[in-house]
């Protein structure tokens, strides 16, 4: 079962604000170490890369932040 946050974050048809909130939630949980491995298993790396390419600055910024989190050991 996938996290709802991940489903929202990767859905291209979701509006900007819900997508932003979902990405922030994923990043926050990863930062605290709560779901880091699970998020990586759900391919959050590609979700972050897609978000980085967004025309919306806040989506691109949080995508960059998540990408950095995926690179930390």
mmJSON file of the N, C-alpha and C atoms, coordinates in Angstrom:
{"data_MODEL":{"atom_site":{
"group_PDB":["ATOM","ATOM","ATOM","ATOM","ATOM","ATOM","ATOM","ATOM","ATOM","ATOM","ATOM","ATOM","ATOM","ATOM","ATOM","ATOM","ATOM","ATOM","ATOM","ATOM","ATOM","ATOM","ATOM","ATOM","ATOM","ATOM","ATOM","ATOM","ATOM","ATOM","ATOM","ATOM","ATOM","ATOM","ATOM","ATOM","ATOM","ATOM","ATOM","ATOM","ATOM","ATOM","ATOM","ATOM","ATOM","ATOM","ATOM","ATOM","ATOM","ATOM","ATOM","ATOM","ATOM","ATOM","ATOM","ATOM","ATOM","ATOM","ATOM","ATOM","ATOM","ATOM","ATOM","ATOM","ATOM","ATOM","ATOM","ATOM","ATOM","ATOM","ATOM","ATOM","ATOM","ATOM","ATOM","ATOM","ATOM","ATOM","ATOM","ATOM","ATOM","ATOM","ATOM","ATOM","ATOM","ATOM","ATOM","ATOM","ATOM","ATOM","ATOM","ATOM","ATOM","ATOM","ATOM","ATOM","ATOM","ATOM","ATOM","ATOM","ATOM","ATOM","ATOM","ATOM","ATOM","ATOM","ATOM","ATOM","ATOM","ATOM","ATOM","ATOM","ATOM","ATOM","ATOM","ATOM","ATOM","ATOM","ATOM","ATOM","ATOM","ATOM","ATOM","ATOM","ATOM","ATOM","ATOM","ATOM","ATOM","ATOM","ATOM","ATOM","ATOM","ATOM","ATOM","ATOM","ATOM","ATOM","ATOM","ATOM","ATOM","ATOM","ATOM","ATOM","ATOM","ATOM","ATOM","ATOM","ATOM","ATOM","ATOM","ATOM","ATOM","ATOM","ATOM","ATOM","ATOM","ATOM","ATOM","ATOM","ATOM","ATOM","ATOM","ATOM","ATOM","ATOM","ATOM","ATOM","ATOM","ATOM","ATOM","ATOM","ATOM","ATOM","ATOM","ATOM","ATOM","ATOM","ATOM","ATOM","ATOM","ATOM","ATOM","ATOM","ATOM","ATOM","ATOM","ATOM","ATOM","ATOM","ATOM","ATOM","ATOM","ATOM","ATOM","ATOM","ATOM","ATOM","ATOM","ATOM","ATOM","ATOM","ATOM","ATOM","ATOM","ATOM","ATOM","ATOM","ATOM","ATOM","ATOM","ATOM","ATOM","ATOM","ATOM","ATOM","ATOM","ATOM","ATOM"],
"id":[1,2,3,4,5,6,7,8,9,10,11,12,13,14,15,16,17,18,19,20,21,22,23,24,25,26,27,28,29,30,31,32,33,34,35,36,37,38,39,40,41,42,43,44,45,46,47,48,49,50,51,52,53,54,55,56,57,58,59,60,61,62,63,64,65,66,67,68,69,70,71,72,73,74,75,76,77,78,79,80,81,82,83,84,85,86,87,88,89,90,91,92,93,94,95,96,97,98,99,100,101,102,103,104,105,106,107,108,109,110,111,112,113,114,115,116,117,118,119,120,121,122,123,124,125,126,127,128,129,130,131,132,133,134,135,136,137,138,139,140,141,142,143,144,145,146,147,148,149,150,151,152,153,154,155,156,157,158,159,160,161,162,163,164,165,166,167,168,169,170,171,172,173,174,175,176,177,178,179,180,181,182,183,184,185,186,187,188,189,190,191,192,193,194,195,196,197,198,199,200,201,202,203,204,205,206,207,208,209,210,211,212,213,214,215,216,217,218,219],
"type_symbol":["N","C","C","N","C","C","N","C","C","N","C","C","N","C","C","N","C","C","N","C","C","N","C","C","N","C","C","N","C","C","N","C","C","N","C","C","N","C","C","N","C","C","N","C","C","N","C","C","N","C","C","N","C","C","N","C","C","N","C","C","N","C","C","N","C","C","N","C","C","N","C","C","N","C","C","N","C","C","N","C","C","N","C","C","N","C","C","N","C","C","N","C","C","N","C","C","N","C","C","N","C","C","N","C","C","N","C","C","N","C","C","N","C","C","N","C","C","N","C","C","N","C","C","N","C","C","N","C","C","N","C","C","N","C","C","N","C","C","N","C","C","N","C","C","N","C","C","N","C","C","N","C","C","N","C","C","N","C","C","N","C","C","N","C","C","N","C","C","N","C","C","N","C","C","N","C","C","N","C","C","N","C","C","N","C","C","N","C","C","N","C","C","N","C","C","N","C","C","N","C","C","N","C","C","N","C","C","N","C","C","N","C","C","N","C","C","N","C","C"],
"label_atom_id":["N","CA","C","N","CA","C","N","CA","C","N","CA","C","N","CA","C","N","CA","C","N","CA","C","N","CA","C","N","CA","C","N","CA","C","N","CA","C","N","CA","C","N","CA","C","N","CA","C","N","CA","C","N","CA","C","N","CA","C","N","CA","C","N","CA","C","N","CA","C","N","CA","C","N","CA","C","N","CA","C","N","CA","C","N","CA","C","N","CA","C","N","CA","C","N","CA","C","N","CA","C","N","CA","C","N","CA","C","N","CA","C","N","CA","C","N","CA","C","N","CA","C","N","CA","C","N","CA","C","N","CA","C","N","CA","C","N","CA","C","N","CA","C","N","CA","C","N","CA","C","N","CA","C","N","CA","C","N","CA","C","N","CA","C","N","CA","C","N","CA","C","N","CA","C","N","CA","C","N","CA","C","N","CA","C","N","CA","C","N","CA","C","N","CA","C","N","CA","C","N","CA","C","N","CA","C","N","CA","C","N","CA","C","N","CA","C","N","CA","C","N","CA","C","N","CA","C","N","CA","C","N","CA","C","N","CA","C","N","CA","C","N","CA","C","N","CA","C","N","CA","C","N","CA","C"],
"label_alt_id":[null,null,null,null,null,null,null,null,null,null,null,null,null,null,null,null,null,null,null,null,null,null,null,null,null,null,null,null,null,null,null,null,null,null,null,null,null,null,null,null,null,null,null,null,null,null,null,null,null,null,null,null,null,null,null,null,null,null,null,null,null,null,null,null,null,null,null,null,null,null,null,null,null,null,null,null,null,null,null,null,null,null,null,null,null,null,null,null,null,null,null,null,null,null,null,null,null,null,null,null,null,null,null,null,null,null,null,null,null,null,null,null,null,null,null,null,null,null,null,null,null,null,null,null,null,null,null,null,null,null,null,null,null,null,null,null,null,null,null,null,null,null,null,null,null,null,null,null,null,null,null,null,null,null,null,null,null,null,null,null,null,null,null,null,null,null,null,null,null,null,null,null,null,null,null,null,null,null,null,null,null,null,null,null,null,null,null,null,null,null,null,null,null,null,null,null,null,null,null,null,null,null,null,null,null,null,null,null,null,null,null,null,null,null,null,null,null,null,null],
"label_comp_id":["UNK","UNK","UNK","UNK","UNK","UNK","UNK","UNK","UNK","UNK","UNK","UNK","UNK","UNK","UNK","UNK","UNK","UNK","UNK","UNK","UNK","UNK","UNK","UNK","UNK","UNK","UNK","UNK","UNK","UNK","UNK","UNK","UNK","UNK","UNK","UNK","UNK","UNK","UNK","UNK","UNK","UNK","UNK","UNK","UNK","UNK","UNK","UNK","UNK","UNK","UNK","UNK","UNK","UNK","UNK","UNK","UNK","UNK","UNK","UNK","UNK","UNK","UNK","UNK","UNK","UNK","UNK","UNK","UNK","UNK","UNK","UNK","UNK","UNK","UNK","UNK","UNK","UNK","UNK","UNK","UNK","UNK","UNK","UNK","UNK","UNK","UNK","UNK","UNK","UNK","UNK","UNK","UNK","UNK","UNK","UNK","UNK","UNK","UNK","UNK","UNK","UNK","UNK","UNK","UNK","UNK","UNK","UNK","UNK","UNK","UNK","UNK","UNK","UNK","UNK","UNK","UNK","UNK","UNK","UNK","UNK","UNK","UNK","UNK","UNK","UNK","UNK","UNK","UNK","UNK","UNK","UNK","UNK","UNK","UNK","UNK","UNK","UNK","UNK","UNK","UNK","UNK","UNK","UNK","UNK","UNK","UNK","UNK","UNK","UNK","UNK","UNK","UNK","UNK","UNK","UNK","UNK","UNK","UNK","UNK","UNK","UNK","UNK","UNK","UNK","UNK","UNK","UNK","UNK","UNK","UNK","UNK","UNK","UNK","UNK","UNK","UNK","UNK","UNK","UNK","UNK","UNK","UNK","UNK","UNK","UNK","UNK","UNK","UNK","UNK","UNK","UNK","UNK","UNK","UNK","UNK","UNK","UNK","UNK","UNK","UNK","UNK","UNK","UNK","UNK","UNK","UNK","UNK","UNK","UNK","UNK","UNK","UNK","UNK","UNK","UNK","UNK","UNK","UNK"],
"label_asym_id":["A","A","A","A","A","A","A","A","A","A","A","A","A","A","A","A","A","A","A","A","A","A","A","A","A","A","A","A","A","A","A","A","A","A","A","A","A","A","A","A","A","A","A","A","A","A","A","A","A","A","A","A","A","A","A","A","A","A","A","A","A","A","A","A","A","A","A","A","A","A","A","A","A","A","A","A","A","A","A","A","A","A","A","A","A","A","A","A","A","A","A","A","A","A","A","A","A","A","A","A","A","A","A","A","A","A","A","A","A","A","A","A","A","A","A","A","A","A","A","A","A","A","A","A","A","A","A","A","A","A","A","A","A","A","A","A","A","A","A","A","A","A","A","A","A","A","A","A","A","A","A","A","A","A","A","A","A","A","A","A","A","A","A","A","A","A","A","A","A","A","A","A","A","A","A","A","A","A","A","A","A","A","A","A","A","A","A","A","A","A","A","A","A","A","A","A","A","A","A","A","A","A","A","A","A","A","A","A","A","A","A","A","A","A","A","A","A","A","A"],
"label_entity_id":["1","1","1","1","1","1","1","1","1","1","1","1","1","1","1","1","1","1","1","1","1","1","1","1","1","1","1","1","1","1","1","1","1","1","1","1","1","1","1","1","1","1","1","1","1","1","1","1","1","1","1","1","1","1","1","1","1","1","1","1","1","1","1","1","1","1","1","1","1","1","1","1","1","1","1","1","1","1","1","1","1","1","1","1","1","1","1","1","1","1","1","1","1","1","1","1","1","1","1","1","1","1","1","1","1","1","1","1","1","1","1","1","1","1","1","1","1","1","1","1","1","1","1","1","1","1","1","1","1","1","1","1","1","1","1","1","1","1","1","1","1","1","1","1","1","1","1","1","1","1","1","1","1","1","1","1","1","1","1","1","1","1","1","1","1","1","1","1","1","1","1","1","1","1","1","1","1","1","1","1","1","1","1","1","1","1","1","1","1","1","1","1","1","1","1","1","1","1","1","1","1","1","1","1","1","1","1","1","1","1","1","1","1","1","1","1","1","1","1"],
"label_seq_id":[1,1,1,2,2,2,3,3,3,4,4,4,5,5,5,6,6,6,7,7,7,8,8,8,9,9,9,10,10,10,11,11,11,12,12,12,13,13,13,14,14,14,15,15,15,16,16,16,17,17,17,18,18,18,19,19,19,20,20,20,21,21,21,22,22,22,23,23,23,24,24,24,25,25,25,26,26,26,27,27,27,28,28,28,29,29,29,30,30,30,31,31,31,32,32,32,33,33,33,34,34,34,35,35,35,36,36,36,37,37,37,38,38,38,39,39,39,40,40,40,41,41,41,42,42,42,43,43,43,44,44,44,45,45,45,46,46,46,47,47,47,48,48,48,49,49,49,50,50,50,51,51,51,52,52,52,53,53,53,54,54,54,55,55,55,56,56,56,57,57,57,58,58,58,59,59,59,60,60,60,61,61,61,62,62,62,63,63,63,64,64,64,65,65,65,66,66,66,67,67,67,68,68,68,69,69,69,70,70,70,71,71,71,72,72,72,73,73,73],
"pdbx_PDB_ins_code":[null,null,null,null,null,null,null,null,null,null,null,null,null,null,null,null,null,null,null,null,null,null,null,null,null,null,null,null,null,null,null,null,null,null,null,null,null,null,null,null,null,null,null,null,null,null,null,null,null,null,null,null,null,null,null,null,null,null,null,null,null,null,null,null,null,null,null,null,null,null,null,null,null,null,null,null,null,null,null,null,null,null,null,null,null,null,null,null,null,null,null,null,null,null,null,null,null,null,null,null,null,null,null,null,null,null,null,null,null,null,null,null,null,null,null,null,null,null,null,null,null,null,null,null,null,null,null,null,null,null,null,null,null,null,null,null,null,null,null,null,null,null,null,null,null,null,null,null,null,null,null,null,null,null,null,null,null,null,null,null,null,null,null,null,null,null,null,null,null,null,null,null,null,null,null,null,null,null,null,null,null,null,null,null,null,null,null,null,null,null,null,null,null,null,null,null,null,null,null,null,null,null,null,null,null,null,null,null,null,null,null,null,null,null,null,null,null,null,null],
"Cartn_x":[0.842,0.0,0.883,0.589,1.379,0.849,1.754,1.328,0.492,-0.564,-1.415,-0.605,0.344,1.181,1.944,2.469,3.248,2.35,1.148,0.217,-0.139,-0.405,-0.745,0.455,1.635,2.842,3.187,2.906,3.286,2.182,0.978,-0.145,-0.036,0.081,0.237,-1.041,-2.181,-3.462,-3.876,-3.059,-3.371,-2.974,-3.794,-3.503,-2.225,-1.709,-0.415,-0.387,-1.341,-1.272,-1.343,-2.275,-2.26,-0.969,-0.458,0.792,1.938,2.005,3.038,2.954,1.754,1.583,1.992,1.655,2.026,3.539,4.187,5.65,6.311,5.788,6.325,6.151,5.011,4.772,5.773,5.977,6.944,8.336,8.734,10.055,10.214,9.186,9.249,9.397,8.639,8.738,10.099,10.637,11.97,13.029,12.887,13.859,13.938,12.792,12.746,13.124,13.365,13.796,12.67,11.436,10.315,10.008,10.113,9.734,10.766,11.973,12.998,13.125,13.314,13.489,12.219,11.085,9.82,9.628,9.94,9.817,10.737,11.94,12.873,12.353,11.735,11.138,10.001,9.307,8.207,8.689,9.971,10.566,10.42,10.592,10.48,11.574,12.649,13.728,13.182,12.452,11.893,10.787,10.036,9.003,9.664,10.763,11.49,12.063,12.613,13.16,12.072,10.907,9.794,9.354,9.297,8.899,9.899,11.191,12.228,12.014,11.42,11.191,9.902,9.19,7.915,8.095,7.099,7.09,6.777,6.138,5.795,7.029,7.471,8.715,8.682,7.563,7.537,7.567,7.003,7.06,8.5,9.133,10.514,11.455,11.234,12.096,11.976,10.747,10.58,11.074,10.957,11.527,13.034,13.687,15.14,15.496,14.699,14.95,14.827,13.8,13.614,14.75,15.164,16.274,17.532,17.785,18.93,18.784,17.572,17.342,17.611,17.307,17.528,19.01,19.833,21.275,22.011,21.337,21.975,21.977,23.033,23.109,22.582],
"Cartn_y":[-1.183,0.0,1.241,2.146,3.378,4.439,5.293,6.431,7.367,7.891,8.848,10.074,10.483,11.643,11.422,10.216,9.902,9.89,9.344,9.32,10.733,11.603,12.994,13.691,13.483,14.159,13.788,12.547,12.132,12.329,12.647,12.825,14.182,14.158,15.395,16.219,15.622,16.319,17.006,16.9,17.525,18.99,19.839,21.273,21.55,22.75,23.118,23.008,23.592,23.615,22.225,21.357,20.008,19.244,19.417,18.75,19.267,20.581,21.18,20.629,20.594,20.085,18.619,17.831,16.412,16.25,17.029,16.962,17.402,18.443,18.907,17.824,17.159,16.082,14.952,14.538,13.471,13.9,15.11,15.604,15.704,16.169,16.299,14.939,13.968,12.629,12.004,12.268,11.758,12.44,13.737,14.496,13.969,13.617,13.096,11.621,11.024,9.635,8.628,9.119,8.223,7.279,7.752,6.92,6.978,7.282,7.47,6.245,5.076,3.868,3.561,3.713,3.45,4.409,5.68,6.662,6.315,5.893,5.495,4.27,3.356,2.173,2.56,3.657,4.14,5.081,5.06,5.806,7.32,7.813,9.249,10.015,9.334,9.991,10.524,9.715,10.164,11.187,11.073,12.071,13.417,13.412,14.652,15.253,14.406,14.909,15.545,14.921,15.491,16.817,16.883,18.123,19.235,18.892,19.898,20.563,19.848,20.386,21.171,21.362,22.075,23.554,24.124,25.568,26.348,25.686,26.325,26.323,27.501,27.635,26.854,26.892,26.213,24.69,24.175,22.737,22.35,23.137,22.866,22.924,23.873,24.022,22.824,22.402,21.261,19.977,19.891,18.754,18.693,19.832,19.902,19.494,19.951,19.605,18.098,17.499,16.056,15.305,15.77,15.12,15.127,16.242,16.328,15.312,15.176,14.219,12.785,12.489,11.127,10.803,11.818,11.611,11.525,11.901,11.837,10.395,10.041,8.668,8.554],
"Cartn_z":[0.0,0.0,0.0,-0.889,-1.003,-0.054,0.396,1.208,0.363,0.938,0.23,-0.165,0.686,0.373,-0.926,-1.088,-2.279,-3.514,-3.369,-4.498,-4.948,-4.005,-4.332,-4.952,-4.378,-4.853,-6.287,-6.686,-8.033,-9.067,-8.642,-9.566,-10.265,-11.569,-12.345,-12.424,-12.088,-12.182,-10.887,-9.854,-8.568,-8.624,-8.01,-7.98,-7.186,-7.353,-6.785,-5.26,-4.56,-3.096,-2.465,-2.867,-2.291,-2.615,-3.823,-4.202,-3.321,-3.127,-2.286,-0.866,-0.295,1.071,1.177,0.175,0.182,0.124,-0.732,-0.827,0.471,1.093,2.373,3.436,3.439,4.409,4.218,2.984,2.702,3.156,2.788,3.178,4.686,5.367,6.827,7.497,7.033,7.605,7.316,6.141,5.81,6.669,6.876,7.658,9.083,9.645,11.001,11.05,9.893,9.836,9.989,10.032,10.304,9.153,7.942,6.796,5.675,6.011,4.984,4.071,4.646,3.84,3.045,3.668,2.979,1.818,2.033,0.958,-0.201,0.114,-0.936,-1.686,-0.957,-1.591,-2.535,-2.222,-3.061,-4.156,-4.426,-5.534,-5.396,-4.18,-3.944,-4.688,-5.064,-5.815,-7.142,-7.865,-9.146,-8.958,-7.881,-7.579,-7.321,-6.571,-6.286,-7.562,-8.435,-9.696,-10.556,-10.598,-11.369,-10.762,-9.444,-8.77,-9.043,-9.078,-9.365,-10.718,-11.654,-12.987,-13.125,-12.022,-12.054,-12.373,-13.033,-13.305,-12.024,-11.067,-9.793,-8.89,-8.502,-7.728,-6.427,-5.711,-4.417,-4.568,-5.648,-5.923,-6.278,-7.133,-7.534,-6.328,-5.444,-4.269,-3.328,-3.042,-2.14,-2.816,-4.134,-4.857,-4.685,-4.758,-4.531,-3.109,-2.169,-0.76,-0.527,-1.111,-0.947,-1.623,-2.79,-3.468,-2.598,-1.916,-1.003,0.134,0.649,1.732,1.287,0.029,-0.457,-0.579,-0.685,-0.849,0.48,1.562,2.872,3.359,4.061,4.564,5.972],
"occupancy":[1.0,1.0,1.0,1.0,1.0,1.0,1.0,1.0,1.0,1.0,1.0,1.0,1.0,1.0,1.0,1.0,1.0,1.0,1.0,1.0,1.0,1.0,1.0,1.0,1.0,1.0,1.0,1.0,1.0,1.0,1.0,1.0,1.0,1.0,1.0,1.0,1.0,1.0,1.0,1.0,1.0,1.0,1.0,1.0,1.0,1.0,1.0,1.0,1.0,1.0,1.0,1.0,1.0,1.0,1.0,1.0,1.0,1.0,1.0,1.0,1.0,1.0,1.0,1.0,1.0,1.0,1.0,1.0,1.0,1.0,1.0,1.0,1.0,1.0,1.0,1.0,1.0,1.0,1.0,1.0,1.0,1.0,1.0,1.0,1.0,1.0,1.0,1.0,1.0,1.0,1.0,1.0,1.0,1.0,1.0,1.0,1.0,1.0,1.0,1.0,1.0,1.0,1.0,1.0,1.0,1.0,1.0,1.0,1.0,1.0,1.0,1.0,1.0,1.0,1.0,1.0,1.0,1.0,1.0,1.0,1.0,1.0,1.0,1.0,1.0,1.0,1.0,1.0,1.0,1.0,1.0,1.0,1.0,1.0,1.0,1.0,1.0,1.0,1.0,1.0,1.0,1.0,1.0,1.0,1.0,1.0,1.0,1.0,1.0,1.0,1.0,1.0,1.0,1.0,1.0,1.0,1.0,1.0,1.0,1.0,1.0,1.0,1.0,1.0,1.0,1.0,1.0,1.0,1.0,1.0,1.0,1.0,1.0,1.0,1.0,1.0,1.0,1.0,1.0,1.0,1.0,1.0,1.0,1.0,1.0,1.0,1.0,1.0,1.0,1.0,1.0,1.0,1.0,1.0,1.0,1.0,1.0,1.0,1.0,1.0,1.0,1.0,1.0,1.0,1.0,1.0,1.0,1.0,1.0,1.0,1.0,1.0,1.0,1.0,1.0,1.0,1.0,1.0,1.0],
"B_iso_or_equiv":[0.0,0.0,0.0,0.0,0.0,0.0,0.0,0.0,0.0,0.0,0.0,0.0,0.0,0.0,0.0,0.0,0.0,0.0,0.0,0.0,0.0,0.0,0.0,0.0,0.0,0.0,0.0,0.0,0.0,0.0,0.0,0.0,0.0,0.0,0.0,0.0,0.0,0.0,0.0,0.0,0.0,0.0,0.0,0.0,0.0,0.0,0.0,0.0,0.0,0.0,0.0,0.0,0.0,0.0,0.0,0.0,0.0,0.0,0.0,0.0,0.0,0.0,0.0,0.0,0.0,0.0,0.0,0.0,0.0,0.0,0.0,0.0,0.0,0.0,0.0,0.0,0.0,0.0,0.0,0.0,0.0,0.0,0.0,0.0,0.0,0.0,0.0,0.0,0.0,0.0,0.0,0.0,0.0,0.0,0.0,0.0,0.0,0.0,0.0,0.0,0.0,0.0,0.0,0.0,0.0,0.0,0.0,0.0,0.0,0.0,0.0,0.0,0.0,0.0,0.0,0.0,0.0,0.0,0.0,0.0,0.0,0.0,0.0,0.0,0.0,0.0,0.0,0.0,0.0,0.0,0.0,0.0,0.0,0.0,0.0,0.0,0.0,0.0,0.0,0.0,0.0,0.0,0.0,0.0,0.0,0.0,0.0,0.0,0.0,0.0,0.0,0.0,0.0,0.0,0.0,0.0,0.0,0.0,0.0,0.0,0.0,0.0,0.0,0.0,0.0,0.0,0.0,0.0,0.0,0.0,0.0,0.0,0.0,0.0,0.0,0.0,0.0,0.0,0.0,0.0,0.0,0.0,0.0,0.0,0.0,0.0,0.0,0.0,0.0,0.0,0.0,0.0,0.0,0.0,0.0,0.0,0.0,0.0,0.0,0.0,0.0,0.0,0.0,0.0,0.0,0.0,0.0,0.0,0.0,0.0,0.0,0.0,0.0,0.0,0.0,0.0,0.0,0.0,0.0],
"pdbx_formal_charge":[null,null,null,null,null,null,null,null,null,null,null,null,null,null,null,null,null,null,null,null,null,null,null,null,null,null,null,null,null,null,null,null,null,null,null,null,null,null,null,null,null,null,null,null,null,null,null,null,null,null,null,null,null,null,null,null,null,null,null,null,null,null,null,null,null,null,null,null,null,null,null,null,null,null,null,null,null,null,null,null,null,null,null,null,null,null,null,null,null,null,null,null,null,null,null,null,null,null,null,null,null,null,null,null,null,null,null,null,null,null,null,null,null,null,null,null,null,null,null,null,null,null,null,null,null,null,null,null,null,null,null,null,null,null,null,null,null,null,null,null,null,null,null,null,null,null,null,null,null,null,null,null,null,null,null,null,null,null,null,null,null,null,null,null,null,null,null,null,null,null,null,null,null,null,null,null,null,null,null,null,null,null,null,null,null,null,null,null,null,null,null,null,null,null,null,null,null,null,null,null,null,null,null,null,null,null,null,null,null,null,null,null,null,null,null,null,null,null,null],
"auth_seq_id":[1,1,1,2,2,2,3,3,3,4,4,4,5,5,5,6,6,6,7,7,7,8,8,8,9,9,9,10,10,10,11,11,11,12,12,12,13,13,13,14,14,14,15,15,15,16,16,16,17,17,17,18,18,18,19,19,19,20,20,20,21,21,21,22,22,22,23,23,23,24,24,24,25,25,25,26,26,26,27,27,27,28,28,28,29,29,29,30,30,30,31,31,31,32,32,32,33,33,33,34,34,34,35,35,35,36,36,36,37,37,37,38,38,38,39,39,39,40,40,40,41,41,41,42,42,42,43,43,43,44,44,44,45,45,45,46,46,46,47,47,47,48,48,48,49,49,49,50,50,50,51,51,51,52,52,52,53,53,53,54,54,54,55,55,55,56,56,56,57,57,57,58,58,58,59,59,59,60,60,60,61,61,61,62,62,62,63,63,63,64,64,64,65,65,65,66,66,66,67,67,67,68,68,68,69,69,69,70,70,70,71,71,71,72,72,72,73,73,73],
"auth_comp_id":["UNK","UNK","UNK","UNK","UNK","UNK","UNK","UNK","UNK","UNK","UNK","UNK","UNK","UNK","UNK","UNK","UNK","UNK","UNK","UNK","UNK","UNK","UNK","UNK","UNK","UNK","UNK","UNK","UNK","UNK","UNK","UNK","UNK","UNK","UNK","UNK","UNK","UNK","UNK","UNK","UNK","UNK","UNK","UNK","UNK","UNK","UNK","UNK","UNK","UNK","UNK","UNK","UNK","UNK","UNK","UNK","UNK","UNK","UNK","UNK","UNK","UNK","UNK","UNK","UNK","UNK","UNK","UNK","UNK","UNK","UNK","UNK","UNK","UNK","UNK","UNK","UNK","UNK","UNK","UNK","UNK","UNK","UNK","UNK","UNK","UNK","UNK","UNK","UNK","UNK","UNK","UNK","UNK","UNK","UNK","UNK","UNK","UNK","UNK","UNK","UNK","UNK","UNK","UNK","UNK","UNK","UNK","UNK","UNK","UNK","UNK","UNK","UNK","UNK","UNK","UNK","UNK","UNK","UNK","UNK","UNK","UNK","UNK","UNK","UNK","UNK","UNK","UNK","UNK","UNK","UNK","UNK","UNK","UNK","UNK","UNK","UNK","UNK","UNK","UNK","UNK","UNK","UNK","UNK","UNK","UNK","UNK","UNK","UNK","UNK","UNK","UNK","UNK","UNK","UNK","UNK","UNK","UNK","UNK","UNK","UNK","UNK","UNK","UNK","UNK","UNK","UNK","UNK","UNK","UNK","UNK","UNK","UNK","UNK","UNK","UNK","UNK","UNK","UNK","UNK","UNK","UNK","UNK","UNK","UNK","UNK","UNK","UNK","UNK","UNK","UNK","UNK","UNK","UNK","UNK","UNK","UNK","UNK","UNK","UNK","UNK","UNK","UNK","UNK","UNK","UNK","UNK","UNK","UNK","UNK","UNK","UNK","UNK","UNK","UNK","UNK","UNK","UNK","UNK"],
"auth_asym_id":["A","A","A","A","A","A","A","A","A","A","A","A","A","A","A","A","A","A","A","A","A","A","A","A","A","A","A","A","A","A","A","A","A","A","A","A","A","A","A","A","A","A","A","A","A","A","A","A","A","A","A","A","A","A","A","A","A","A","A","A","A","A","A","A","A","A","A","A","A","A","A","A","A","A","A","A","A","A","A","A","A","A","A","A","A","A","A","A","A","A","A","A","A","A","A","A","A","A","A","A","A","A","A","A","A","A","A","A","A","A","A","A","A","A","A","A","A","A","A","A","A","A","A","A","A","A","A","A","A","A","A","A","A","A","A","A","A","A","A","A","A","A","A","A","A","A","A","A","A","A","A","A","A","A","A","A","A","A","A","A","A","A","A","A","A","A","A","A","A","A","A","A","A","A","A","A","A","A","A","A","A","A","A","A","A","A","A","A","A","A","A","A","A","A","A","A","A","A","A","A","A","A","A","A","A","A","A","A","A","A","A","A","A","A","A","A","A","A","A"],
"auth_atom_id":["N","CA","C","N","CA","C","N","CA","C","N","CA","C","N","CA","C","N","CA","C","N","CA","C","N","CA","C","N","CA","C","N","CA","C","N","CA","C","N","CA","C","N","CA","C","N","CA","C","N","CA","C","N","CA","C","N","CA","C","N","CA","C","N","CA","C","N","CA","C","N","CA","C","N","CA","C","N","CA","C","N","CA","C","N","CA","C","N","CA","C","N","CA","C","N","CA","C","N","CA","C","N","CA","C","N","CA","C","N","CA","C","N","CA","C","N","CA","C","N","CA","C","N","CA","C","N","CA","C","N","CA","C","N","CA","C","N","CA","C","N","CA","C","N","CA","C","N","CA","C","N","CA","C","N","CA","C","N","CA","C","N","CA","C","N","CA","C","N","CA","C","N","CA","C","N","CA","C","N","CA","C","N","CA","C","N","CA","C","N","CA","C","N","CA","C","N","CA","C","N","CA","C","N","CA","C","N","CA","C","N","CA","C","N","CA","C","N","CA","C","N","CA","C","N","CA","C","N","CA","C","N","CA","C","N","CA","C","N","CA","C","N","CA","C","N","CA","C","N","CA","C","N","CA","C"],
"pdbx_PDB_model_num":[1,1,1,1,1,1,1,1,1,1,1,1,1,1,1,1,1,1,1,1,1,1,1,1,1,1,1,1,1,1,1,1,1,1,1,1,1,1,1,1,1,1,1,1,1,1,1,1,1,1,1,1,1,1,1,1,1,1,1,1,1,1,1,1,1,1,1,1,1,1,1,1,1,1,1,1,1,1,1,1,1,1,1,1,1,1,1,1,1,1,1,1,1,1,1,1,1,1,1,1,1,1,1,1,1,1,1,1,1,1,1,1,1,1,1,1,1,1,1,1,1,1,1,1,1,1,1,1,1,1,1,1,1,1,1,1,1,1,1,1,1,1,1,1,1,1,1,1,1,1,1,1,1,1,1,1,1,1,1,1,1,1,1,1,1,1,1,1,1,1,1,1,1,1,1,1,1,1,1,1,1,1,1,1,1,1,1,1,1,1,1,1,1,1,1,1,1,1,1,1,1,1,1,1,1,1,1,1,1,1,1,1,1,1,1,1,1,1,1]
}}}
